[in-house]
Amino acid sequence: MPIQISKLQNLQTLSSFVVSKQPDGLKIGELRKFPQLQGKLSISKLQNVTDLSDAIQANLEKKGEIHELTLEWDRDTTEDSQMERLVLE
């Protein structure tokens, strides 16, 4: 997913968001830049979330127009079930 997507602040539809593990890639916190998201959203590669504050910054609970949310972890690489629980909160 191109990092430039975070410049589209009026974006309303983003059916899929992939959390990068690369230092210069998209982190889950980038979702805060899309306050007008609506409809369906699938967030994958959540095992790449290493900083809880980044997940909090995503501010998903304030995106009231998202009607279907899918959260995906790659079970082959997930090692930290505690972090999984914190991301879900």
C-alpha positions in Angstrom: 0.0 0.0 0.0 1.6 3.3 -1.0 2.4 5.6 1.9 1.1 8.6 -0.1 -2.4 7.3 0.5 -2.3 9.1 3.9 -2.4 12.4 2.0 -6.0 11.6 0.9 -7.7 13.2 4.0 -11.2 13.2 2.4 -11.0 9.5 1.6 -14.4 7.9 2.3 -13.9 4.3 0.9 -10.9 2.1 1.9 -11.9 -1.5 1.8 -8.5 -2.8 2.7 -5.6 -1.5 4.9 -2.4 -3.5 5.3 -0.3 -2.6 8.4 3.4 -2.5 7.3 6.3 -3.9 9.3 8.7 -1.7 7.4 9.9 1.4 9.4 8.9 3.7 6.6 5.6 1.9 5.7 2.0 2.6 6.8 1.2 2.0 10.4 -2.3 1.5 11.8 -2.1 5.0 13.3 -2.4 6.4 9.8 -6.1 5.6 9.8 -6.6 8.7 12.0 -6.0 10.8 8.9 -9.2 9.4 7.4 -12.1 10.7 9.5 -14.7 10.3 6.8 -14.2 6.5 6.2 -17.4 4.6 5.8 -18.8 1.3 4.7 -16.5 -1.8 5.0 -12.9 -1.8 6.2 -10.6 -4.8 6.5 -7.3 -4.3 8.4 -4.8 -7.0 7.8 -1.3 -7.9 9.1 -2.2 -6.6 12.6 0.7 -8.7 13.9 2.9 -5.8 12.6 1.4 -3.5 15.3 4.3 -3.2 17.8 3.3 0.0 19.6 -0.1 0.2 21.4 -0.2 4.0 21.1 -0.1 3.7 17.3 -3.3 1.5 17.5 -5.0 4.0 19.8 -4.2 6.8 17.3 -6.1 5.0 14.6 -9.2 6.2 16.5 -11.5 3.5 15.0 -14.2 4.0 17.6 -14.8 7.6 16.2 -15.4 6.3 12.7 -19.1 5.7 13.2 -19.9 5.2 9.5 -17.8 2.0 9.2 -20.5 -0.7 9.3 -18.4 -3.7 8.7 -14.9 -4.1 10.2 -12.6 -7.1 9.7 -9.4 -7.5 11.7 -6.9 -10.0 10.5 -3.7 -11.4 12.1 -1.4 -13.7 10.3 -1.4 -16.6 12.8 1.9 -18.0 11.5 3.8 -15.0 12.7 1.9 -13.7 15.7 3.9 -14.2 18.8 2.4 -11.7 21.2 -1.2 -12.6 22.2 -1.0 -9.8 24.9 -0.5 -7.2 22.1 -3.4 -8.7 20.2 -5.7 -8.2 23.1 -4.5 -4.6 23.6 -5.0 -3.8 19.9 -8.6 -5.1 20.1 -9.4 -2.9 23.1 
